[in-house]
Each structure stands twice: as structure tokens, then as C-alpha cells.
Amino acid sequence: MTKKLNPKDIKKILVLSLSNLGDIILTFPVIDILRSHFDHADLAVMVGPKGKPLLIDNPKIEYLYVYNKKMPLKNKWHWLCQIRKERFDLVVDLRHSIFPLLLMPKYRTSLTRHRIDGEHVRDQHLRCLYSVFPADLSKEHFCFSPTPEDLDFVDGELHRQIQSDDPVAVIAPGAADHRKRWTEEGFACVADRLAQDHGLRVVFIGDENDSVIISRIMARMRTAAIDFSGRCTVVQSGVLIQRAKIVIVNDSAPMHLASYLGSPVVALFGPTDPVRYGPWGDWSGFIRHNDDCMACRENMPDAEHSCMEMISAEEVVLMAERLMNPRF
């Protein structure tokens, strides 16, 4: 049985977060709770290499450890020994690893886990924390802390192309797995509708790998759009998302970032489960049509899926309108 902690004992905390960007963002509510309730303690977070840009400049996190699971075993052991010297009072393990045993803190989360049907992954992480420290969600987003340079970059780039008071729609058409991407024709149609019917300036975001996709989408559009893909960091993309009137995304890291920041978001789902991995903000919704998708019906995750093509641009626009205008 996990030992309930005495807050007075906690001077140094380590959170073992995850590796992929979206997975790391799903752990942010846990980190926020710890930062809120233990403002006197040093807070350290461990992430995979992809997560470093998310938190490297965050003033609310005293130490950021980057763990590369591909490094040789000897290097892993040396790395672990160095961290053990820090003598953490509390280790919150969201990776389900043996690290807490090896680090020997005063308090740690349980090594045993069980999945609850229908439970969102974010709530799974929170339940892990609650096993040692039940607490309310933080009202502050400590994990998102853009620098003045980040804000200046976004303001400068946007204001070269739009007026400062122009409403913005952010669209992120990328996803690590091509089977999780909605159609380029669909994104182009929705972008045009948001621009023509609602006067929104459309901004596309994504990494360098998404630039080709975005170029093809913009070539299909009848209205002008702004392409930020490959030009801004994850945190700078978050600034754009935070300022957006609506965000349209696939199942991807930008979806979780929009959920975390409370931006209105429409998420388009295919083979993955939106109950476990879907958007989780108050102003969010998802669309999924997998009843007639053989790969989904037969549980063939490695097969090609047809479910994304079944989503229509009209229903995406309708959901976006409801989220932008709750009484619409």
C-alpha cells in the first residue's frame, strides 16, 4: 500500500513524465498540482528528448532531466546514479517504471497500476498522483510559460500579415501516423469556410514534416492563409493556440496543448480511441465515424483505415461554430 505523504517532508520532487509530446502534455495537470501545492519545494521533471523544448525555459521547474531510453545500459545506470544523489523526497512516476525503487525517495507513487475502462489517460495520471496526494486541479497552467522572446516572435510574425484585432483560427493538419490525418481536401474546405463565413484569419501550424501537407492544403484554398509550419517552436505554437478563436486538429500534440490551455478545439479521430486520448478541455469536441471502417471494426491497427475520409467538412464547421458560439 502506498504511503500517504506529509507535506512538511517534501523539499524536492521528481516527476517522471513521458517521451512523446502529446503524452507529456497529458501529464501537465499532475505537474501543475505539485507546483501549486508545494511552491516551497524544488521541482524536477524527467522527459524524453522530444519533450525538452516544452519545458527547457520554464522558470517554474528547477531541474529538467532528459532521459534517452536508447542510450547504452551503462550510461543509463550512470545517469540514474547521478539523479539518485539528489535524494528526492517524492517521486511521482507516470512512466510505470522501476525508477522509484532505485531512487529510494521518502515517498513514491505505487508501482502497481490498473486501467479503468473508459478512463481518459489524463485522469489515469491524476489517479496515480492521488494515490499519495489527493488534491484539486490547479487553476494555473505552470507548465506553459512562453518567454518574452516567444511572445514577440508570434506578435511580430502575425502582425506582418494581419491586423492585431483580427480573429484567428489555428489548424494543425499533421499527425505522426498518416492514418490519423484527415483529408487535405477537408482541411482546405473548412479553412475557406472559417475565413469566408466567420471572417477568421487561418493560421496553419506544424513541424517541418507537415510543411508539404500544408502547402498542398493551401494550394486548394480560395482564401489566403498563413503558414507557420517549421517556423516556430512548440511553445510558440502554444501561444498561437492560446490566442485562437477555434483550433482544428487531428489526434496529435497540438490537440492536447489546446485542451490544456482551454482553447476551443475540434479534434478529428479515426483509429485511436477518443474516450482515452481525445480532447479534454471544457470547450472541445471530437468527430469520429468508424462504424463502417473495416480496420476499426476488425481491430486491425496496422491496416489502412477509411474512417478519417468519412468525416465531412460540413460537420467540422458546424462543431466549430457551436464551440465558438455556445448559443449558436
DOVODREN-626182 format. One record per atom (N, C-alpha, C): residue in one letter; x, y, z. Coordinates in steps of 0.1 Angstrom, whole numbers, plus 2048, in hexadecimal, padded with zeros to 3 digits. Layout:
% residues N
code	u	v	w
A	X	Y	Z
...
% end
This chain:
% residues 328
code	u	v	w
M	808	7F4	800
M	800	800	800
M	809	80D	800
T	806	816	7F7
T	80D	822	7F6
T	80C	82B	803
K	817	830	808
K	817	838	814
K	812	847	810
K	808	84C	818
K	804	859	816
K	80E	863	81C
L	811	86D	814
L	81C	876	818
L	818	881	822
N	822	885	829
N	821	891	832
N	827	89D	82A
P	81F	8A7	826
P	824	8B2	81E
P	830	8B9	824
K	832	8B9	831
K	83D	8BF	838
K	84A	8B8	834
D	849	8AC	830
D	856	8A4	82D
D	85B	8A7	81F
I	853	8AE	817
I	856	8AF	809
I	85E	8BC	806
K	86B	8BA	802
K	873	8C5	7FE
K	878	8C3	7EF
K	878	8B7	7EB
K	87D	8B4	7DD
K	874	8AA	7D6
I	86F	8AD	7CB
I	865	8A5	7C4
I	86A	8A1	7B6
L	868	895	7B2
L	86C	891	7A4
L	85F	88B	79E
V	85C	890	792
V	851	88A	78A
V	857	883	77E
L	854	876	77D
L	859	86E	772
L	84E	86F	767
S	84F	878	75E
S	846	87A	753
S	849	870	747
L	844	873	73C
L	844	869	731
L	84D	86E	725
S	84C	869	719
S	856	86B	70F
S	850	873	703
N	844	870	6FE
N	83E	877	6F3
N	837	884	6F8
L	837	88E	6EF
L	831	89B	6F3
L	823	89A	6F8
G	81A	893	6F1
G	80D	892	6F5
G	80B	88B	703
D	813	881	705
D	813	879	711
D	818	882	71D
I	822	88A	71A
I	828	893	725
I	81D	89D	729
I	816	8A3	71F
I	80C	8AD	722
I	801	8A8	72B
L	7FE	89B	729
L	7F4	894	731
L	7F8	893	740
T	805	894	742
T	809	894	750
T	80A	8A2	757
F	808	8AC	74F
F	809	8BA	754
F	800	8BD	760
P	7F3	8B8	760
P	7EB	8BB	76C
P	7F1	8B5	779
V	7F8	8AA	778
V	7FF	8A5	784
V	80A	8AE	789
I	812	8B3	77F
I	81D	8BC	783
I	817	8C9	788
D	80C	8CE	782
D	806	8DA	787
D	802	8D9	796
I	7FC	8CE	799
I	7F7	8CC	7A7
I	803	8CC	7B1
L	80E	8C5	7AD
L	819	8C5	7B6
L	820	8D3	7B7
R	820	8DA	7AC
R	826	8E8	7AD
R	81D	8F1	7B5
S	810	8EF	7B4
S	807	8F8	7BC
S	807	8F5	7CB
H	808	8E8	7CF
H	807	8E5	7DD
H	815	8E4	7E4
F	81F	8E3	7DC
F	82D	8E2	7E2
F	835	8ED	7DC
D	831	8FA	7DE
D	838	905	7D8
D	846	907	7DE
H	847	901	7EA
H	854	903	7F1
H	85E	8F8	7ED
A	85A	8EE	7E6
A	863	8E3	7E2
A	869	8E5	7D5
D	875	8DF	7D3
D	87C	8DE	7C6
D	875	8D4	7BE
L	870	8D7	7B2
L	869	8CE	7A9
L	872	8CA	79D
A	874	8BD	79B
A	87B	8B8	790
A	872	8AF	787
V	874	8B0	77A
V	86C	8A8	771
V	875	8A0	767
M	872	894	765
M	87A	88C	75B
M	871	889	74F
V	876	88C	743
V	86F	88A	737
V	878	883	72D
G	873	87E	722
G	87B	87A	717
G	880	885	70F
P	889	883	705
P	890	88D	6FE
P	886	897	6F6
K	87B	891	6F2
K	871	899	6EA
K	86A	8A3	6F3
G	86A	8A1	700
G	863	8AA	709
G	86B	8B5	70F
K	878	8B5	70C
K	881	8C0	711
K	87C	8CE	70D
P	879	8D0	700
P	874	8DE	6FD
P	868	8E3	704
L	860	8DA	709
L	854	8DE	710
L	856	8E4	71D
L	861	8E0	724
L	863	8E4	732
L	871	8EA	735
I	87A	8EB	72B
I	887	8EF	72E
I	889	8FD	734
D	880	906	730
D	881	914	734
D	877	917	73F
N	871	90D	745
N	866	90F	74E
N	86B	913	75C
P	868	91F	761
P	86E	924	76E
P	868	91D	77A
K	85D	916	778
K	856	90F	783
K	85C	901	785
I	865	8FC	77D
I	86B	8EF	77E
I	87A	8F1	780
E	87F	8ED	78C
E	88D	8F0	790
E	897	8E7	788
Y	893	8DA	785
Y	89C	8D1	77E
Y	894	8CA	773
L	89A	8C9	767
L	894	8C1	75D
L	89E	8B6	759
Y	89A	8A9	75B
Y	8A3	89E	757
Y	89D	898	74A
V	8A6	896	740
V	8A3	890	734
V	8A8	882	733
Y	89E	878	733
Y	8A1	86A	733
Y	8A0	864	725
N	8AB	85F	720
N	8AA	858	713
N	8AA	849	715
K	89F	843	713
K	89E	835	715
K	8A7	82C	70C
K	8AC	832	701
K	8B4	82B	6F8
K	8C3	82B	6FC
M	8C7	833	706
M	8D5	833	70A
M	8D9	825	710
P	8E6	822	70F
P	8EB	815	714
P	8E8	813	723
L	8E7	807	727
L	8E3	804	735
L	8ED	80A	73F
K	8FA	80A	73C
K	903	80F	745
K	901	81E	747
N	8FD	825	73C
N	8FB	833	73D
N	8EE	836	745
K	8E4	82D	744
K	8D8	82E	74B
K	8DA	82D	75A
W	8E3	824	75E
W	8E6	821	76C
W	8ED	82D	772
H	8F7	833	76A
H	8FE	83F	76F
H	8F5	84A	770
W	8EC	84C	767
W	8E2	857	767
W	8D9	856	773
L	8D5	84A	776
L	8CC	847	781
L	8D3	84A	78F
C	8E0	846	78F
C	8E8	848	79C
C	8E9	857	79E
Q	8EB	85F	794
Q	8EC	86D	796
Q	8E0	873	79B
I	8D4	86F	796
I	8C7	874	79B
I	8C5	870	7A9
R	8C9	863	7AC
R	8C7	85E	7BA
R	8CD	867	7C4
K	8D9	86D	7C1
K	8E0	875	7CA
K	8D8	882	7CF
E	8CD	885	7C7
E	8C5	890	7CA
E	8BC	88E	7D6
R	8BA	881	7D9
R	8B2	87D	7E5
R	8A4	883	7E5
F	89C	880	7DB
F	88F	886	7DA
F	886	880	7E6
D	87E	889	7EB
D	874	885	7F5
D	868	87E	7EF
L	864	882	7E3
L	858	87D	7DD
L	85B	87A	7CE
V	858	86E	7C9
V	859	86B	7BB
V	84C	867	7B6
V	847	86E	7AC
V	83A	86B	7A6
V	83D	865	799
D	83A	858	797
D	83E	850	78B
D	832	84E	782
L	832	855	777
L	827	854	76D
L	82B	84B	762
R	837	845	763
R	83C	83C	758
R	83A	82D	75B
H	836	82B	768
H	834	81D	76D
H	841	815	76B
S	84C	81A	772
S	859	815	771
S	85E	810	77F
I	86A	80B	77F
I	870	807	78C
I	879	812	792
F	879	81E	78B
F	881	829	790
F	87F	82D	79E
P	872	82E	7A3
P	870	832	7B1
P	877	829	7BB
L	877	81C	7B8
L	87E	813	7C1
L	88D	815	7C2
L	892	818	7B6
L	8A1	81A	7B5
L	8A5	828	7BB
L	89C	831	7BA
L	89F	83F	7BF
L	89D	840	7CE
M	895	837	7D4
M	893	836	7E3
M	88F	843	7E9
P	884	849	7E5
P	87F	855	7EB
P	878	852	7F8
K	874	85D	800
K	86C	85B	80C
K	85E	856	808
Y	859	85C	7FD
Y	84C	859	7F8
Y	84C	856	7E9
R	844	84D	7E5
R	843	84B	7D6
R	835	846	7D3
T	831	847	7C6
T	824	842	7C2
T	825	833	7C1
S	81A	82C	7C0
S	81A	81E	7C0
S	820	818	7B3
L	826	80C	7B5
L	82C	806	7A9
L	822	7FE	7A1
T	817	7FA	7A8
T	80C	7F3	7A1
T	802	7FC	79B
R	7FD	7F9	78F
R	7F3	801	789
R	7E8	7F8	783
H	7DC	7FE	782
H	7D2	7F7	77B
H	7CA	801	773
R	7C5	7FD	768
R	7BE	805	75F
R	7AF	804	761
I	7A8	810	761
I	79A	810	763
I	794	812	755
D	78A	80A	752
D	783	80B	745
D	77D	819	744
G	77F	820	738
G	779	82D	736
G	781	838	73D
E	78C	835	743
E	793	840	74A
E	79D	847	740
H	79D	854	740
H	7A6	85C	738
H	7B4	85B	73D
V	7BE	85B	734
V	7CC	85A	739
V	7D0	865	742
R	7CB	871	740
R	7CE	87C	74A
R	7C9	878	758
D	7BD	873	758
D	7B7	86F	765
D	7BF	863	76C
Q	7C4	85B	763
Q	7CD	850	768
Q	7D9	855	76F
H	7DF	85F	769
H	7EB	865	76F
H	7E7	86C	77D
L	7DC	873	77D
L	7D7	879	789
L	7D4	86F	794
R	7CF	864	790
R	7CC	859	79A
R	7D9	854	7A0
C	7E3	854	798
C	7F0	850	79D
C	7F5	859	7A8
L	7F4	866	7A5
L	7F8	870	7AF
L	7EF	86F	7BC
Y	7E2	86E	7BA
Y	7D9	86D	7C5
Y	7DC	862	7CF
S	7E3	858	7CA
S	7E6	84C	7D3
S	7EF	851	7DE
V	7F6	85C	7DD
V	7FF	861	7E8
V	7FA	86F	7EC
F	7F4	876	7E3
F	7F0	884	7E6
F	7E4	888	7DF
P	7D8	886	7E5
P	7CB	88A	7DF
P	7CB	89A	7E0
A	7C8	8A0	7D4
A	7C7	8AF	7D4
A	7BF	8B3	7C8
D	7BA	8BF	7C9
D	7B2	8C5	7BE
D	7BB	8C9	7B3
L	7B5	8C9	7A7
L	7BD	8CE	79B
L	7C1	8DC	79D
S	7CD	8DF	798
S	7D2	8ED	799
S	7CB	8F6	78F
K	7C8	902	793
K	7C2	90C	78A
K	7CC	913	781
E	7D9	911	784
E	7E3	917	77C
E	7EA	90D	774
H	7EF	911	768
H	7F6	909	75F
H	805	90B	760
F	80B	906	76A
F	819	908	76D
F	822	902	762
C	81D	8F8	75C
C	826	8F1	752
C	827	8F8	745
F	81F	902	742
F	820	90A	736
F	824	918	73A
S	831	91B	736
S	837	928	73A
S	83F	92D	72F
P	838	933	725
P	840	939	71A
P	849	945	71E
T	854	946	718
T	85D	951	71C
T	859	95E	715
P	85E	969	719
P	85B	976	711
P	85F	975	703
E	86A	96D	700
E	86E	96B	6F2
E	864	963	6EA
D	85E	959	6F1
D	853	952	6EA
D	847	95A	6E6
L	843	963	6F0
L	838	96B	6ED
L	83B	976	6E3
D	847	97B	6E3
D	84B	985	6D9
D	84B	97F	6CB
F	850	973	6CA
F	851	96C	6BD
F	843	96A	6B7
V	83A	965	6BF
V	82C	962	6BA
V	826	970	6B6
D	827	97A	6BF
D	821	987	6BC
D	826	98D	6AF
G	834	98C	6AE
G	83A	992	6A3
G	836	98B	696
E	837	97E	696
E	833	976	689
E	825	978	686
L	81C	978	68F
L	80E	979	68C
L	80B	987	687
H	810	991	68E
H	80C	99F	68B
H	812	9A4	67D
R	81B	99C	678
R	820	99F	66A
R	815	99B	660
Q	80C	993	664
Q	803	98D	65A
Q	7F4	990	65D
I	7F1	993	66A
I	7E3	995	66E
I	7E3	9A1	678
Q	7D7	9A6	67A
Q	7D5	9B1	683
Q	7D5	9AB	691
S	7D9	9B2	69B
S	7DA	9AD	6A9
S	7CD	9A8	6AF
D	7C2	9AD	6AA
D	7B5	9A9	6B0
D	7AD	99F	6A7
D	7B4	99A	69C
D	7AE	990	694
D	7AC	983	69B
P	7A0	97D	69C
P	79F	970	6A2
P	7A6	965	69A
V	7AB	95B	6A1
V	7B4	951	69B
V	7AE	943	69D
A	7AF	93B	692
A	7AC	92D	693
A	7BA	926	691
V	7BD	91D	69A
V	7CA	915	699
V	7C6	907	694
I	7CD	902	68A
I	7CB	8F5	684
I	7D8	8ED	684
A	7D8	8E1	68A
A	7E4	8D9	68B
A	7E0	8CB	684
P	7E3	8CA	677
P	7DF	8BE	66F
P	7E8	8B2	670
G	7F3	8B3	678
G	7FD	8A9	679
G	7F9	89E	683
A	800	893	683
A	7FF	888	68D
A	80A	87F	68A
A	810	879	694
A	81B	870	692
A	818	864	689
D	80C	85F	68A
D	808	854	682
D	7FE	859	677
H	801	856	66B
H	7F9	85B	660
H	7EA	857	661
R	7E8	84B	667
R	7DA	846	669
R	7D2	84F	672
K	7D8	858	67A
K	7D1	861	683
K	7CF	86E	67D
R	7D2	870	670
R	7D1	87D	66A
R	7C4	87E	662
W	7BC	889	664
W	7B1	88B	65C
W	7B5	88F	64E
T	7AC	890	644
T	7AF	892	636
T	7B3	8A1	634
E	7BC	8A3	62B
E	7C1	8B0	627
E	7B5	8B8	622
E	7AD	8B2	61A
E	7A1	8B9	614
E	798	8BE	61F
G	796	8B6	629
G	78E	8BA	635
G	793	8C6	63C
F	7A0	8C6	63F
F	7A6	8D1	646
F	7A5	8DE	63E
A	7A7	8DD	630
A	7A7	8E8	628
A	798	8EE	628
C	78E	8E5	627
C	781	8EA	627
C	77D	8F1	634
V	781	8EB	63F
V	77E	8F1	64C
V	785	8FE	64E
A	791	8FF	64A
A	799	90B	64B
A	792	916	643
D	78D	913	637
D	786	91D	62F
D	779	922	635
R	772	918	63B
R	765	91B	641
R	767	924	64E
L	771	921	656
L	774	92A	661
L	778	938	65D
A	780	939	652
A	784	946	64D
A	778	94E	647
Q	770	947	63F
Q	766	94E	637
Q	759	950	640
D	755	947	648
D	749	948	64F
D	74A	94F	65D
H	757	94E	662
H	758	954	670
H	764	95E	671
G	76A	961	666
G	774	96C	666
G	780	968	66E
L	783	95C	66F
L	78F	958	676
L	79C	957	66D
R	7A7	95B	673
R	7B3	959	66C
R	7B9	94C	66F
V	7BB	943	665
V	7C0	936	668
V	7CF	935	669
V	7D4	92F	674
V	7E2	92D	676
V	7E4	91E	677
F	7ED	918	66F
F	7F1	90A	66F
F	7FE	909	678
I	7FE	8FE	680
I	80A	8FB	688
I	80D	8ED	686
G	81A	8EA	689
G	81F	8DC	688
G	82E	8DD	687
D	834	8D1	687
D	843	8D0	686
D	847	8D0	678
E	854	8CF	675
E	859	8CF	667
E	853	8C4	65F
N	850	8B9	665
N	84A	8AD	65E
N	83C	8B1	659
D	836	8BA	660
D	828	8BD	65C
D	827	8C8	651
S	833	8CE	64E
S	833	8DA	645
S	82E	8D6	637
V	831	8CA	632
V	82D	8C6	625
V	81E	8C4	625
I	818	8BD	62F
I	80A	8BC	630
I	803	8C9	630
I	808	8D2	638
I	802	8E0	639
I	802	8E7	62C
S	80D	8E6	625
S	80F	8EC	618
S	804	8E7	60E
R	801	8DA	60E
R	7F7	8D4	605
R	7E9	8D9	60A
I	7E7	8DA	617
I	7DA	8DF	61B
I	7D7	8ED	617
M	7E2	8F6	619
M	7E0	904	615
M	7DE	906	606
A	7E4	8FD	5FE
A	7E3	8FE	5F0
A	7D4	8FB	5EC
R	7CD	8F3	5F4
R	7BF	8F0	5F1
R	7B5	8FB	5F6
M	7BA	904	5FE
M	7B1	90E	604
M	7AF	91A	5FA
R	7A3	920	5FC
R	79F	92C	5F5
R	7A3	939	5FC
T	7A5	937	609
T	7A9	943	612
T	7B7	942	616
A	7BD	94D	61A
A	7CB	94E	61F
A	7CC	948	62D
A	7D7	942	630
A	7DA	93D	63D
A	7E9	940	640
I	7EC	93E	64D
I	7FA	940	652
I	800	932	656
D	80C	930	652
D	812	923	654
D	81E	925	65E
F	81C	920	66A
F	826	920	675
F	82E	913	676
S	82B	90A	66E
S	831	8FC	66F
S	840	8FD	66E
G	847	8F6	677
G	856	8F6	676
G	85C	903	67A
R	854	90D	67E
R	85A	91B	681
R	859	91E	68F
C	852	917	697
C	850	91A	6A5
C	852	90E	6AE
T	855	910	6BA
T	857	905	6C4
T	84A	900	6C9
V	84A	8F6	6D1
V	83E	8F0	6D6
V	837	8FB	6E0
V	83F	902	6E7
V	83A	90C	6F1
V	834	917	6E9
Q	83B	91C	6DE
Q	835	926	6D6
Q	828	922	6CF
S	827	915	6CB
S	81B	910	6C6
S	810	911	6D0
G	814	90F	6DD
G	80A	910	6E8
G	805	91E	6EA
V	80E	928	6E7
V	809	936	6E8
V	7FE	938	6DE
L	801	933	6D1
L	7F7	935	6C7
L	7EA	92E	6CB
I	7EB	922	6D0
I	7DF	91A	6D4
I	7D7	921	6DF
Q	7DF	927	6E8
Q	7D8	92E	6F4
Q	7D1	93B	6EF
R	7D5	940	6E3
R	7CE	94C	6DE
R	7C3	949	6D4
A	7C2	93C	6D1
A	7B8	939	6C6
A	7AA	939	6CB
K	7A1	93C	6C2
K	793	93C	6C4
K	78E	92D	6C3
I	795	926	6BA
I	791	917	6B8
I	79E	910	6B3
V	7A0	904	6B8
V	7AB	8FC	6B3
V	7A6	8EF	6AD
I	7AB	8EB	6A1
I	7A6	8DF	69A
I	7B2	8D6	699
V	7B1	8CA	69E
V	7BD	8C1	69F
V	7B9	8B2	69D
N	7C4	8AA	69A
N	7C3	89C	69B
N	7C6	898	6A9
D	7C7	88B	6AB
D	7CC	886	6B8
D	7DB	888	6B8
S	7DF	892	6C0
S	7ED	896	6BF
S	7F1	89E	6CB
A	7FE	8A2	6CC
A	802	8AA	6D7
A	7FB	8B8	6D8
P	7F9	8BF	6CC
P	7F1	8CC	6CD
P	7E3	8CA	6D3
M	7DD	8BF	6D1
M	7D0	8BC	6D7
M	7D1	8BD	6E6
H	7DB	8B6	6EC
H	7DC	8B5	6FA
H	7E0	8C3	700
L	7E8	8CA	6F8
L	7ED	8D7	6FC
L	7E1	8E1	6FD
A	7D8	8E0	6F3
A	7CC	8E8	6F2
A	7C3	8E5	6FE
S	7C2	8D8	701
S	7B9	8D3	70D
S	7BF	8D9	71A
Y	7CC	8D8	71B
Y	7D3	8DD	727
Y	7D1	8EC	729
L	7D2	8F3	71E
L	7D1	902	71F
L	7C2	907	71F
G	7B9	8FE	71D
G	7AB	902	71E
G	7A6	908	711
S	7AC	906	706
S	7A8	90C	6F9
S	79D	904	6F3
P	793	90A	6EC
P	789	902	6E6
P	78F	8F9	6DB
V	78D	8EC	6DB
V	794	8E3	6D2
V	78A	8D8	6CC
V	78B	8D6	6BF
V	784	8CB	6B8
V	78F	8C1	6B5
A	78D	8B5	6BA
A	797	8AA	6B7
A	791	8A0	6AE
L	799	89C	6A4
L	794	892	69A
L	79B	885	69C
F	792	87B	69F
F	798	86E	6A3
F	794	863	699
G	79E	859	698
G	79C	84D	690
G	79F	841	698
P	7AB	83B	697
P	7AD	82E	69D
P	7AF	82E	6AC
T	7B3	83A	6B2
T	7B5	83B	6C0
T	7A9	83E	6C8
D	7A9	83B	6D5
D	79D	83B	6DD
D	79C	849	6E4
P	792	851	6E0
P	790	85F	6E5
P	78C	85F	6F4
V	787	854	6F9
V	783	853	707
V	790	853	710
R	79A	84D	70B
R	7A7	84C	713
R	7B0	857	70F
Y	7B0	85B	702
Y	7BA	864	6FD
Y	7B5	871	6F7
G	7A8	874	6F8
G	7A2	87F	6F2
G	7A4	88C	6F9
P	79F	897	6F3
P	7A0	8A4	6FA
P	79A	8A4	707
W	79F	8AC	711
W	79A	8AC	71E
W	797	8B9	724
G	797	8C3	71C
G	794	8D1	721
G	785	8D3	722
D	780	8DD	729
D	772	8E0	72A
D	76C	8E4	71D
W	773	8EA	714
W	76E	8EF	707
W	775	8E6	6FC
S	770	8DA	6FC
S	776	8D1	6F2
S	76C	8C6	6EE
G	76F	8C0	6E2
G	767	8B5	6DD
G	76E	8AD	6D3
F	76A	8A1	6D0
F	770	899	6C6
F	766	893	6BD
I	76B	890	6B1
I	762	889	6A7
I	769	87D	6A2
R	762	872	6A2
R	767	865	69E
R	75C	85C	698
H	75F	856	68D
H	756	84D	686
H	75D	840	682
N	75D	837	68B
N	764	82B	689
N	75C	81E	688
D	74E	820	688
D	746	815	688
D	747	80D	67B
D	749	814	670
D	74A	80D	663
D	759	80B	65E
C	762	80D	668
C	770	80C	664
C	774	7FD	668
M	778	7F5	65E
M	77B	7E7	661
M	787	7E6	66A
A	791	7EE	668
A	79D	7ED	670
A	79A	7F0	67F
C	791	7FA	681
C	78D	7FC	68F
C	784	7F1	695
R	77A	7ED	68C
R	771	7E3	690
R	777	7D5	694
E	782	7D2	68C
E	789	7C5	68E
E	795	7C7	696
N	797	7D3	69C
N	7A2	7D5	6A5
N	7AF	7D2	69E
M	7B2	7D8	693
M	7BE	7D6	68B
M	7C6	7E3	68B
P	7CD	7E6	696
P	7D4	7F3	697
P	7DF	7F6	68D
D	7E4	7EB	687
D	7EF	7EE	67D
D	7E9	7EF	66E
A	7DC	7ED	66D
A	7D6	7EE	65F
A	7D3	7FC	65C
E	7D0	7FE	64F
E	7CC	80C	64B
E	7BD	80E	64F
H	7BA	81A	654
H	7AD	81D	659
H	7A6	827	650
S	799	825	64F
S	791	82E	646
S	789	837	64F
C	789	836	65C
C	781	83E	665
C	783	84D	664
M	78F	851	662
M	792	860	661
M	78B	866	655
E	78A	85F	64A
E	784	864	63E
E	775	866	63F
M	76F	85F	649
M	761	860	64B
M	75D	86D	652
I	766	874	658
I	763	881	65F
I	761	88C	654
S	756	893	655
S	752	89D	64B
S	757	8AB	650
A	75A	8B3	647
A	75E	8C1	64A
A	752	8C8	651
E	746	8C5	64C
E	73A	8CC	652
E	739	8CA	661
E	73B	8BD	665
E	739	8BB	674
E	744	8C1	67C
V	750	8C2	676
V	75B	8C8	67D
V	758	8D7	67F
V	753	8DE	674
V	74F	8EC	675
V	744	8EE	67F
L	73A	8E5	680
L	72F	8E6	689
L	734	8E5	697
M	73D	8DC	69A
M	742	8DA	6A8
M	74B	8E6	6AB
A	752	8EB	6A2
A	75A	8F7	6A5
A	751	903	6A8
E	746	905	6A1
E	73D	910	6A3
E	737	90E	6B1
R	734	902	6B5
R	72E	901	6C3
R	738	904	6CE
L	744	900	6CB
L	74F	903	6D6
L	752	912	6D6
M	752	919	6CA
M	755	927	6CA
M	749	92F	6D0
N	73D	92A	6CD
N	731	931	6D2
N	728	927	6D9
P	729	926	6E6
P	722	91C	6EE
P	713	91C	6EB
R	70D	927	6E8
R	6FF	928	6E6
R	6FB	926	6D7
F	705	923	6CF
F	703	922	6C0
F	6F9	917	6BD
% end
